[in-house]
């Protein structure tokens, strides 16, 4: 008989033979604790026998040259060899920019969105230079580069930097940067300066898309800002809109002429220079067969450090795919719905939860510039990692994504669909179009601890998301319910948190740097944010707002309001937290609760004089619906034009907030359509320079209750637009001043108490208002100092 060790060795050989027949996977070793009689770890670059090897030889350069109708592609830096014949090659580029000037129906000037630095305190004296004291990263080496300027309602301006100099004050230590330009800039301060990148390639016969219009005759100059198209028919209405220029091919290398030139099987339909060229072996089949082999034994597939060119790979539950230093890079010119790793081809199909699928240490590269992507939703299903299980069964796909990076994608980084239980940890995402993490499927659980998203795709903030939670795919039993816990997240992109169908979201330590923010909490759902910081930009019909706050809470959160990225125009609206209880034309929800506990509202940078900047506002409510805003503690800073505003009725309970905005409260309620207001103001502190309270219109149906509100005489200003006195004012404010309110016109609400802060023997020091008047109430003396004995 063979010794025990020998029997195990024979069993290992038998297992190897079995795997080799079904898959070209590679057995490298058995991890500690695993039975060595069964293959467990597969190394895709060291196969035995006839099994295919994953080459991991993907390369990319940025100086490619292609000529329309010619099979030749060249690159000075490529270093092609005869071993490259037959390999995949992609050639092309994608460029997205903003039209800042129309020079005629066939020519426009562009500003690219990838900014090296942004400052908001630029000062011009009407000459050909701008100064700034903000840290900006500019230096003398930036001469010849472009800079994009905007201010208030003035049109955007594009200039070329001719020189950069810096001086530091010995008295203050402040460094002033002077940026000399090739043309004049209008006099002004608060200029927004964006150091812009120009077109990264040159070409002709390029696809050009703006809105839904596509032409195929675009001409672009590398390093320039001019786009030409005979068919485009540009007009002044295009100024300020975004435009996409793109074109790529994906084919094979048919011959190598020299180190810098190859022939390709399919000729390009465009000409260009400075193009991206990516080439190498298509490793999809080798990695797929390794995955399939590992699936039979719930093993591990190891990808050694290298760049692997792939299209799509189906991964099942129960395996580990590990590749510290390895990159899965998408082949160029792939169709929509190409997914680098997906579980759709290997769906978990059971009423019990699956064994764990682990994705660890990998970089996913979507090759965005090589996908003929038009900058919109044309490839929105082409995710880098897609997770789901069969919705006909109750079991969830269990997955872990650890130490991974997702970059340059035309859709989602991690896309969580139906019947998934996933843990995401120490993950980063860069330039992901729909989001670094996107949750769209029900009957799922998502836990995130450590996610960072960055990139320049915030040029279209409604599309370039850091996190996008929008569950519209029903899981098992038709359920949209999803449980989510997010912590330690840093977003530099649009954050969209929409929970519905009984879902629950708990987020803590989330920081969003991009001025784009959206939260929605549907019926039966709950969302809570703790210790989070949100950067909020201009309010629009889809951005920077809360919709349907059914059961929503913000605790110890900060809202930073900025004009950064907002298009210059008059009468812009910025709101730290704009709450739409309901939307017109749809179902009207009742009994919603939004709670703010110790939240802080601040402004960042400079706003135009015509901008309205508000801390908190509520919109579209009917008081009998009993939707309730509760504020406990916190502050609204001095940079706001208005602290809190109620539009068209509602129910507020506000306690212990400190408001330093120019105007404290603006309230509007009326009996028509039952849009009256019930407002309780308890221990409000107001230190602004305008009206403590401004009433848009008064109505006997409106009730405003004051408790424990103490104001200095100088802060006791009241204002109105249509009417004021018709409201019911209950409770009393305490006004503290140095003057007798009967001798100096003093506004008041009926029941207010006025107290002198300097008292003299024998004189009155307390009065009560017997009527309501925004200019001079009637004050009745109630208490006086006893005469000195």
SVG drawing of the C-alpha trace seen along z (x, -y; Angstrom):
<svg xmlns="http://www.w3.org/2000/svg" viewBox="-59 -109 70 111">
<polyline fill="none" stroke="black" stroke-width="0.4" points="0.0,0.0 1.0,-3.5 1.8,-5.6 -0.9,-8.1 1.1,-11.0 1.5,-9.1 -2.3,-8.4 -3.0,-12.1 -0.4,-12.9 -2.1,-10.4 -5.5,-11.9 -4.1,-15.4 -2.9,-14.1 -6.3,-12.7 -8.0,-16.0 -5.5,-17.8 -6.4,-15.6 -10.1,-16.2 -9.7,-20.0 -7.5,-19.9 -10.1,-18.2 -12.8,-20.8 -10.8,-24.0 -7.3,-25.5 -7.1,-26.7 -3.7,-26.6 -3.1,-25.1 -0.4,-27.0 -0.8,-25.9 -3.3,-25.0 -3.8,-27.7 -3.1,-26.9 -5.9,-25.0 -7.2,-23.5 -7.1,-19.8 -4.1,-19.4 -5.8,-16.6 -8.0,-19.1 -6.9,-21.9 -7.8,-25.2 -5.6,-28.1 -5.3,-28.9 -2.5,-31.1 -3.6,-32.3 0.0,-32.9 1.5,-29.5 -0.6,-26.7 0.4,-23.1 0.4,-21.3 -1.9,-22.5 -3.9,-24.9 -4.0,-28.5 -2.1,-31.2 -3.4,-34.7 -0.6,-36.8 -1.2,-40.0 0.6,-41.9 -1.8,-44.9 -0.1,-48.1 -1.2,-51.7 0.4,-54.8 -1.0,-58.2 0.7,-59.3 -1.0,-57.2 -1.5,-58.3 -4.3,-56.9 -5.3,-57.9 -8.8,-57.5 -8.9,-54.6 -5.4,-53.5 -4.6,-50.2 -1.5,-51.8 -1.3,-52.8 1.9,-54.3 3.3,-55.4 6.8,-56.7 6.8,-55.1 5.0,-51.8 7.9,-49.4 5.9,-46.9 7.4,-43.5 6.6,-40.5 5.0,-38.8 2.2,-41.4 0.8,-40.0 -2.7,-38.7 -3.2,-40.6 -6.2,-43.0 -5.6,-46.7 -7.8,-49.7 -7.2,-53.2 -9.2,-56.3 -10.1,-58.9 -13.0,-60.7 -13.2,-64.4 -16.0,-66.2 -16.0,-70.0 -18.2,-73.1 -18.9,-75.5 -17.9,-78.9 -18.1,-80.8 -19.7,-80.3 -17.6,-81.7 -20.0,-80.8 -22.2,-77.9 -19.2,-75.7 -16.8,-76.7 -17.0,-76.9 -14.5,-77.5 -14.3,-75.0 -13.2,-74.7 -12.4,-71.2 -13.8,-70.1 -10.6,-68.6 -9.4,-71.4 -6.0,-71.4 -7.1,-74.0 -10.1,-76.1 -10.2,-79.4 -13.1,-81.7 -11.4,-84.9 -9.9,-86.2 -9.5,-89.9 -9.2,-91.9 -8.6,-95.6 -9.7,-95.6 -6.3,-94.8 -4.8,-91.6 -4.1,-90.0 -5.9,-88.4 -4.7,-88.0 -5.7,-85.5 -4.5,-84.8 -6.0,-81.2 -3.7,-78.2 -3.9,-77.3 -0.9,-75.2 -0.1,-77.6 3.5,-78.2 5.6,-79.8 5.5,-76.4 1.8,-77.0 2.5,-79.7 0.8,-78.8 -2.0,-76.9 -5.7,-77.8 -7.7,-79.4 -11.5,-79.6 -13.0,-82.6 -16.5,-83.3 -18.2,-85.8 -21.9,-86.5 -24.0,-87.0 -21.0,-87.7 -20.4,-85.3 -17.7,-82.7 -14.3,-83.7 -11.4,-81.6 -7.8,-83.0 -4.3,-81.7 -1.8,-82.2 1.2,-84.2 3.0,-84.3 2.6,-83.4 4.3,-85.2 4.0,-85.0 4.8,-87.5 4.6,-86.9 3.9,-89.7 6.5,-89.9 3.9,-91.5 1.0,-89.1 2.7,-86.0 -0.1,-85.9 1.0,-84.8 -0.5,-86.6 -0.5,-84.9 -0.6,-87.2 -1.7,-85.5 -1.0,-87.4 -3.3,-86.6 -3.4,-87.1 -6.4,-89.4 -8.3,-91.7 -10.6,-90.7 -13.4,-92.9 -12.9,-94.7 -14.3,-92.8 -13.7,-90.5 -14.9,-87.1 -13.8,-85.7 -13.9,-81.9 -10.7,-80.7 -10.5,-77.2 -7.2,-76.1 -8.5,-74.1 -7.0,-71.3 -7.4,-71.5 -8.1,-68.8 -5.9,-65.8 -5.8,-64.7 -6.2,-66.0 -8.4,-64.4 -10.9,-64.7 -13.9,-62.7 -14.7,-62.6 -18.2,-62.0 -19.5,-65.1 -22.6,-65.0 -24.5,-67.8 -27.9,-67.0 -29.3,-64.4 -27.6,-65.7 -24.6,-63.7 -22.4,-64.7 -19.5,-62.8 -17.2,-65.5 -15.6,-67.0 -12.1,-68.5 -10.1,-69.0 -6.6,-70.3 -4.5,-68.8 -3.9,-71.3 -6.4,-73.7 -9.9,-74.8 -11.5,-75.1 -13.9,-72.5 -14.9,-72.7 -17.8,-70.9 -19.4,-71.9 -22.6,-70.0 -23.1,-71.1 -25.0,-74.4 -23.9,-75.9 -25.8,-78.9 -25.5,-81.3 -28.0,-79.1 -25.2,-76.5 -23.0,-78.7 -22.7,-77.0 -23.8,-73.6 -21.7,-70.4 -20.4,-68.7 -18.7,-65.3 -16.1,-64.4 -15.2,-60.7 -14.2,-58.0 -12.4,-54.6 -11.8,-51.3 -11.1,-47.9 -9.4,-45.3 -6.3,-43.0 -2.8,-43.6 -2.2,-42.0 1.5,-42.9 4.4,-44.7 6.2,-47.2 8.6,-48.5 8.8,-49.3 6.6,-52.3 4.2,-51.1 1.7,-48.2 -1.0,-47.3 -4.5,-46.5 -7.2,-44.3 -9.9,-47.0 -9.0,-50.5 -10.0,-53.5 -12.9,-55.6 -11.3,-58.8 -7.9,-60.5 -6.1,-61.7 -2.9,-62.2 -2.3,-62.0 -4.7,-59.1 -4.7,-56.4 -3.5,-53.1 -4.1,-50.0 -2.9,-46.5 -2.2,-43.1 -3.6,-39.6 -7.3,-39.2 -7.1,-37.2 -10.9,-36.8 -10.9,-33.1 -7.9,-32.1 -9.3,-33.9 -12.8,-32.6 -11.6,-29.0 -9.6,-29.5 -12.7,-30.9 -14.7,-27.9 -12.2,-25.4 -12.1,-27.2 -15.8,-27.2 -16.0,-23.4 -13.9,-23.4 -14.7,-26.8 -11.1,-27.8 -9.0,-30.9 -7.9,-32.5 -4.7,-34.5 -3.8,-37.2 -0.2,-38.2 0.7,-41.9 0.0,-42.7 -2.5,-44.4 -5.0,-41.8 -7.2,-42.9 -10.7,-41.4 -14.2,-41.8 -16.6,-40.1 -16.0,-37.3 -18.8,-35.5 -18.0,-34.8 -20.0,-32.4 -20.5,-32.4 -18.0,-30.6 -14.7,-31.6 -12.0,-34.2 -10.6,-36.3 -7.5,-38.0 -5.0,-40.3 -3.0,-42.7 -1.2,-44.8 -3.3,-43.3 -5.5,-45.3 -8.5,-44.1 -8.7,-46.5 -11.7,-46.5 -11.1,-45.9 -11.9,-48.9 -15.1,-49.6 -17.2,-47.1 -21.0,-47.1 -23.4,-48.3 -24.0,-45.7 -20.4,-44.5 -19.5,-43.9 -15.9,-43.2 -17.0,-40.8 -20.6,-39.7 -22.6,-37.1 -25.4,-37.0 -23.8,-34.1 -23.4,-32.1 -26.5,-33.2 -26.9,-31.9 -30.1,-29.9 -31.2,-28.7 -33.4,-29.6 -30.4,-29.7 -27.7,-32.4 -24.7,-31.5 -21.1,-30.8 -19.0,-33.9 -17.7,-35.4 -14.6,-37.4 -13.1,-40.0 -9.8,-41.3 -7.0,-43.6 -8.0,-44.2 -8.0,-47.3 -10.9,-47.6 -10.2,-49.9 -13.1,-50.6 -11.0,-52.2 -13.5,-55.0 -11.7,-56.9 -11.7,-53.8 -15.4,-53.0 -17.0,-55.4 -18.9,-56.8 -20.9,-59.9 -20.8,-61.2 -24.4,-60.2 -26.3,-57.1 -25.4,-55.3 -23.5,-52.6 -25.1,-52.9 -25.3,-49.1 -21.6,-48.5 -20.6,-48.1 -17.2,-47.0 -18.6,-44.7 -22.2,-43.5 -23.8,-41.5 -27.2,-39.8 -28.9,-36.4 -32.0,-34.7 -35.0,-36.6 -37.2,-33.5 -35.4,-32.2 -35.0,-33.7 -31.3,-33.1 -28.9,-36.1 -25.5,-36.2 -23.0,-36.9 -20.0,-38.9 -17.0,-40.8 -15.2,-43.5 -12.0,-44.5 -9.0,-46.7 -10.2,-47.2 -10.1,-50.3 -12.5,-51.2 -11.5,-53.7 -12.5,-55.3 -15.9,-53.7 -18.9,-54.5 -21.4,-53.1 -21.2,-51.8 -18.1,-50.7 -19.8,-48.3 -23.4,-47.7 -25.6,-46.0 -28.8,-44.6 -31.3,-42.1 -30.8,-39.5 -27.3,-40.5 -25.6,-40.7 -22.3,-42.5 -19.6,-44.0 -17.5,-46.7 -14.3,-47.8 -11.3,-50.0 -12.5,-50.7 -11.8,-53.7 -13.4,-54.8 -12.2,-57.4 -14.1,-58.9 -17.1,-56.6 -20.0,-57.9 -23.0,-56.6 -21.3,-56.0 -18.5,-54.3 -21.2,-52.3 -24.7,-52.0 -27.6,-50.1 -30.6,-49.4 -32.0,-46.0 -34.3,-44.9 -34.1,-42.1 -30.5,-43.2 -28.1,-44.2 -25.2,-46.6 -22.5,-47.3 -19.7,-49.8 -16.8,-50.7 -14.3,-52.8 -15.1,-54.2 -13.5,-57.1 -14.6,-58.5 -12.7,-61.1 -12.5,-62.4 -13.3,-65.1 -16.6,-63.6 -18.5,-66.0 -18.7,-68.2 -22.2,-66.7 -23.0,-66.4 -26.4,-64.8 -24.7,-61.9 -21.3,-61.5 -22.2,-60.1 -20.1,-58.9 -22.9,-56.9 -26.3,-56.3 -29.0,-54.5 -32.1,-54.2 -33.8,-50.9 -36.2,-50.1 -35.5,-46.4 -37.7,-44.0 -35.9,-41.2 -37.4,-38.0 -41.1,-38.2 -41.3,-41.5 -39.5,-43.3 -37.7,-46.6 -36.5,-46.4 -32.8,-47.0 -30.7,-47.4 -27.7,-49.7 -25.0,-50.8 -22.4,-53.3 -19.5,-54.6 -16.2,-56.3 -17.0,-57.5 -15.5,-60.4 -17.3,-61.5 -16.1,-64.0 -19.2,-63.5 -23.0,-63.7 -24.4,-61.8 -27.9,-60.4 -29.5,-58.5 -33.1,-57.3 -34.6,-54.7 -38.0,-53.1 -40.1,-50.0 -39.4,-49.7 -35.6,-50.1 -33.4,-51.4 -30.2,-53.4 -27.8,-54.4 -24.9,-56.5 -22.1,-57.9 -18.9,-59.8 -19.8,-60.5 -18.1,-63.6 -19.3,-64.9 -17.0,-67.5 -18.9,-68.0 -21.8,-70.5 -24.5,-68.0 -26.7,-66.3 -30.0,-64.4 -31.9,-62.4 -35.3,-60.7 -37.1,-58.6 -40.1,-56.7 -43.2,-55.4 -42.2,-52.9 -38.5,-53.6 -36.0,-55.1 -32.8,-57.0 -30.4,-58.4 -27.2,-60.4 -24.8,-60.9 -21.6,-63.0 -21.8,-63.6 -20.7,-66.6 -22.5,-67.6 -21.4,-70.2 -24.5,-71.7 -24.7,-73.7 -27.4,-75.5 -30.9,-74.1 -32.6,-72.7 -35.5,-70.4 -33.4,-67.3 -30.4,-68.4 -29.5,-69.6 -32.8,-68.8 -34.7,-66.3 -37.8,-64.7 -40.4,-62.7 -38.8,-62.8 -40.9,-60.0 -38.6,-59.1 -35.4,-61.0 -32.9,-62.2 -29.7,-64.2 -27.7,-64.2 -24.5,-66.3 -24.2,-66.9 -22.7,-69.9 -24.1,-71.4 -21.7,-73.5 -23.3,-75.7 -21.3,-76.9 -21.7,-78.6 -18.8,-76.5 -19.7,-75.0 -23.0,-76.9 -23.6,-78.6 -23.4,-82.4 -26.9,-84.0 -29.2,-86.2 -31.5,-85.1 -29.9,-81.8 -31.2,-79.9 -28.9,-78.0 -30.4,-76.1 -28.5,-74.0 -31.5,-71.7 -34.4,-72.2 -37.3,-69.8 -40.0,-68.9 -42.7,-67.2 -44.6,-66.4 -44.3,-67.0 -47.1,-68.5 -49.2,-66.1 -48.3,-62.9 -49.4,-61.2 -49.6,-63.5 -47.9,-61.9 -48.8,-62.5 -47.2,-61.9 -43.7,-62.5 -41.0,-63.4 -37.6,-65.1 -35.4,-65.6 -32.3,-67.8 -30.2,-67.4 -27.2,-69.7 -26.7,-70.4 -24.5,-73.2 -25.1,-75.3 -22.2,-77.3 -21.4,-79.1 -18.1,-78.6 -16.7,-81.2 -18.4,-84.1 -22.0,-84.5 -23.4,-87.0 -25.4,-89.9 -28.5,-88.6 -28.2,-85.1 -30.6,-83.9 -28.8,-81.7 -31.0,-79.9 -30.1,-77.5 -33.3,-75.4 -36.5,-75.6 -39.7,-73.5 -41.9,-73.3 -45.2,-72.0 -47.1,-71.0 -50.6,-71.0 -50.8,-71.4 -53.5,-68.7 -51.1,-66.2 -49.1,-66.5 -45.7,-66.4 -43.3,-67.7 -39.9,-69.4 -38.2,-69.1 -35.0,-71.0 -33.1,-70.6 -29.9,-72.6 -27.4,-73.6 -26.6,-76.8 -27.0,-78.7 -24.0,-80.9 -23.7,-84.6 -23.2,-84.0 -26.8,-83.3 -29.4,-85.8 -32.1,-83.8 -31.9,-81.3 -35.1,-79.3 -38.0,-79.6 -41.4,-78.0 -43.1,-78.1 -46.8,-77.5 -47.6,-76.1 -46.6,-73.3 -45.6,-72.2 -42.4,-73.2 -41.0,-72.6 -37.8,-74.5 -35.7,-74.5 -32.4,-75.9 -31.0,-76.8 -28.7,-79.8 -29.3,-81.8 -26.8,-84.5 -28.3,-84.9 -29.2,-88.4 -32.9,-87.4 -33.8,-84.9 -37.2,-83.4 -39.4,-83.8 -42.8,-82.2 -45.8,-81.9 -49.1,-80.2 -52.7,-80.6 -56.0,-78.9 -56.4,-78.3 -56.0,-74.6 -55.3,-74.3 -51.7,-75.5 -51.6,-77.2 -48.8,-76.9 -48.3,-75.7 -44.9,-76.9 -43.4,-76.5 -40.2,-78.5 -38.5,-77.5 -35.2,-79.1 -34.3,-80.5 -31.1,-82.6 -30.9,-85.3 -27.8,-87.4 -28.4,-88.5 -28.6,-92.1 -32.0,-92.0 -35.5,-91.0 -35.8,-88.3 -39.1,-87.2 -40.6,-88.1 -44.2,-87.1 -45.1,-86.8 -48.8,-86.8 -50.9,-86.5 -54.0,-84.4 -56.2,-83.6 -55.5,-79.9 -51.8,-80.4 -50.4,-79.8 -46.9,-80.9 -45.9,-80.0 -42.9,-81.5 -41.2,-79.9 -38.1,-81.0 -37.0,-83.4 -34.9,-86.2 -33.8,-89.0 -31.8,-92.2 -33.7,-95.3 -31.6,-95.8 -32.5,-92.3 -36.2,-92.7 -37.1,-93.6 -40.2,-92.3 -41.2,-92.5 -44.0,-91.4 -44.9,-91.3 -48.7,-91.2 -49.9,-91.1 -48.7,-90.3 -51.2,-90.8 -53.8,-88.3 -51.7,-85.4 -52.3,-83.9 -49.2,-84.7 -49.1,-82.7 -46.6,-82.6 -44.2,-85.5 -40.8,-86.7 -38.6,-88.5 -37.1,-91.7 -34.1,-93.2 -33.1,-96.8 -31.8,-100.0 -34.7,-102.3 -38.2,-102.7 -40.4,-101.0 -43.1,-103.6 -40.7,-106.4 -38.9,-104.7 -40.9,-102.9 -40.5,-99.2 -42.0,-96.3 -43.8,-93.6 -46.1,-90.6 -49.1,-90.6 -48.0,-89.1 -44.3,-90.0 -42.4,-91.1 -39.9,-94.0 -37.4,-94.3 -34.9,-97.1 -31.3,-96.0 -30.6,-99.1 -33.0,-99.8 -33.4,-102.9 -35.2,-103.2 -38.8,-104.1 -38.9,-103.5 -40.6,-100.8 -38.4,-98.1 -41.0,-95.6 -43.8,-96.1 -46.1,-93.8 -47.3,-94.3 -51.0,-94.6 -51.2,-94.4 -49.1,-93.2 -47.3,-95.8 -44.2,-95.4 -43.2,-99.1 -44.5,-100.2 -46.6,-98.0 -48.5,-99.4 -46.5,-98.6 -48.2,-98.4 -46.0,-98.8 -46.2,-95.9 -43.3,-96.1 -41.2,-98.8 -38.3,-99.2 -39.2,-100.0 -38.0,-103.5 -34.8,-103.6 -35.3,-103.7"/>
</svg>
